[in-house]
Amino acid sequence: MGQFTGKIAILGSGNIGISLAKGLVKANYVPAGAITLTRRTLSHLTGFANLGYQISADNATAVAASDVIVLAVLPQQLNQLMEQISGAIDIKRHVVISVASGVSCAAIREKLGAQLEVIRAMPNTAIAIGQSMTCVAADHASAENIAEVTKMFETVGAVVKINEDLMTAATALCACGIAFFLRGIRAASQGGVEIGFHADEALKMAVQTAKGAADLLLQMQSHPEQEIDKVTSPKGCTIAGLNEMEHNGFSSSLIKGIKLSAIKAGALYTKE
């Protein structure tokens, strides 16, 4: 079982990895000096070295010096990364967290060691502002380690533990989902321009309205239809607009898009 009080290596420090590192430090989970960030091009990380993080271009060395290993590369780069670090993995000491979409815990253990504890995490890009919706899953990790990984990702948003067979579904709903809601906000702002607002005004109004809608549900613990009922009066303008959108496939297109994204998310990684 890995020691979470120890050191963390984030291999492949792109947006997700760096956001996690910042969140852990901001929440006083660990000091910056306990985190090693790796990247092929070290010059991208010099600013982080100045902030006290360890930086390295050598993944195997970073693994050897750490207890918790975060695999934060794209699925297409994962096999190459696992080849680099397999010799440095200590099954008794290391816990591996993978944020690569579509790659099972079993596939990682197959390359790095059958008894290794691997926990998958699927955050989204709102991790950059500490508002991620992260789903975590494992096949045979201990309850303590799953709880600890949950705590790590709670420094950057909300966390839900799910069954591993739902991880590609979580990718579509939460990770791809950010883009779907953003496109909805953009469309609303374009409608705003057509009815008379300047583009910057319309965008600000659409963004705050969307935020208000989400916060209503989070804070009131209510259902969207309950809140919709409060806005739609008989023969009113809201229900007219809403029904027009539904006639044009509003809900249906969102559902179909999420289903297609889930299919694609499951096909991003190949074992070889």
N, C-alpha and C positions, 0 to 999 in steps of 0.2 A: 504493500500500500504506500502510495506516495506521500511525501510530507508537504502539506500546503503552506506550512509556516516558512518553507524554504524559498527556493529561487524559481522563477518562471522564465521559460524561453518561448518567445513568440516568433515562429519561423515563417517568414514571408510577410513582412510588416507593411501591408497595404492599408487601405482605409479601415477595414474591420480590425486588424491586429493592432494598429496604432490607437484606434478609438478605445479598444479594450484596455490597452496599457494605460492610457490617460485616465480612464474611469477608475481603474484599480488604485492608481496613485492618488487621485482626487479624493477617493473614499477612504484613504489611509488603510487600504487592504494590505499593501506592501509599499515600501519606499521605492523610488525610481531605480535605485542601485541594485535592487533584487530582480529587475527585469532585463533580460537580454533580448534586443530586437535584431532580427537578421534580415538581410536583403542582399540580392546579388550585387546591386550597385550601392556601395556604402555611402557615397556622397549624398544620397537621398535622406540619410539618417543623421547627418552631422548635427543638425539642430537639436536632436534628441540626446546626443552625447553631451551637449552643453547643459542639458536639463538634468543630467545625472544618470540617464539610462546607460546600460552597457550596450554597445553595438558590435555586430560581427557579420562577416560575409561567410563564415564557416559554420554550417548548420550542425555538423557532428560535434564540434568543440562546444558549441552553445548547449547542446543536449547533455553532454557529459558534465557540464557545470550547473545543471538545473535539475529540479525535481518534477516540475509540471511543464509539459511540452504542449504548446498550442500549434496545431498544424493549420496555418492560415493562408494557404496557397489555393489557387484555382484547382478544380478537380483534374484538369488536364496536366497539371504540374505535380500532382501528388505522388505518382509512382517514382518519379525521379528523386523527389525529396526523401521518400521512404528508403530508397536505395542508399542515399547519402548517410542517413542516420541510423540504419539498422544495426550497425556494429557498435554504436554508442548507447543503445537502449539497454537499460537494466530493468528487467521485468519486476523485480521486488521493489525497486525504488521509484520508478517513473509512473506517472499518470499522464495519459495522452488525451488531449481535448482536440477534436477535429471540427473545423467549421467548413470543411469542403462539402458542398451539396451533392447529394446523390451517392455518397460513398458510405457503405455500411461499416459498423464496428468490426464485423467479422472480416471484411476485406482488408482492414488495416492490421488486424491481429495476424492475419495470414502472412503479411509481409514483415511485421515487426516482432511477432512472438505470440503464440497461442494464449498464454496466460496473462498477457498484458491487459491492464484496465484501460479501456478506451471509452470515452464519453463524447457523444456528438452534440454540437450546439449549432443552432441555426438562428443567428441574429439578423437584423435588417439594417439598412443604412442610417436609420434614426439613432443608431448606436453613437453616432458622431455628436449628438446633443444629449446623450444619456436617456433617450426615449425609445430604445429598441424593444421590439417584441421578440424575445428569444425563446425558442423551444429546445429542450434538452432531452436526450434519450441515451440509453446504454443497453448492452446485451448482458454483460455479467459483472459490471462494476459494483463496488460496495455501496451501501446506502450512504455511508459517511462521505465518500468521494463524490457521489451525485449531489449530496447536500452542499458540499463545498464548492462544486462547480456552479451550482445554482446561486450561491452567495456571490461568487465572482461576477456572474453576469447580471446580478441584481444591482451591481455598481453602475450599470449602463442601461437600465430599463426594467421592464417586467419579464418574468420567466415563468414558463409552464413546462412541467415534465410530461412527456407523452410516450406512447409506445413507439419503438423504433420504426415499425412498418408505416407509421404516419409521417415520417420525417420529410419525404418528398412532397406530401400534401402541405405540410407546414411551410415548406419553401415557397410554394405557389401562393398560399394565403397571406403569409407575413412578409417574406423577402421580396417576391415579385409584387405582392399586394401594394407595397409603398407606391410603385409606379402607377398602379391602377387608380388609386385615390388621388395621386398628383394630377393625372390626366383628367379626372373628374373635376378637380378644382380649376384646372386650366380651361376646360370647356365652359364651366359656369362663368368664369371671368370674361370669356369671349362673348357669351350671351349678354353679359353686362355692358360690354362695349356697344353691341348692336342696339341696346335700348337706351344708350345715351351717356354712359360714363367714359372717362378717359381710361386708357388701358391700366395705368398704375393704380388708379382708384378702384377700378373693377377687381383687380387682382387682390388688393388688400381686403376689400369687402368679402370676396369669395373665400379667401384664406381664413379670415377670422370667423366667418359663418361656419365653415367646415370644422374649425377647431372647437367652436361652441357646440356643434352637433356631437362631436366625439366626447367632449367633456361632460355634456348632459348625460350621456349613457354611462360614462365611467362613474360620475358622482352620484347620479340618482339611482344607479343600478337598475335601470329600466330597459325596456325593449324598444327598438326603433319604432315599431308601429304605435306604441303608446304615445311616444313623443310626436309622431306624425299626426295622430288624432287631435292633438292639441293645436296644430297649425291649420288643419283642414276644416273649414266651416262649410255648411251646406251651400251649394251653388257658388262656392267661393273661387278665388283666383288660384289658390295653392293646389287644390284637388284637380283643377282643370289642367294646370301645367304638369302635375305629377302623372295624371292619366295619359296625357299626350306623350310623355317620355316612355311610359310603359307600353303604349301602342307601338312605339318605335323600337321596342326591344331592350329597354334600359337594363332591367334586372337580368333578363335572359342573356344579354351579351356579356355582362360581368361574370355570370356563372360559367358560361362557355369558355371565356378567357382563362378563368382560374383552372378549369378542368384541363385545358390544353397546356397551360404552364406546368401543371403537375406531371403530365406525361413527359414533357421535355426535361423537367428537372431530374426525372428518374433515369435519363439516358445520357447524362453529362460525363459519366466516368466509365472507362473501360479498364478491366483488370490488367490487361497486358501493357 
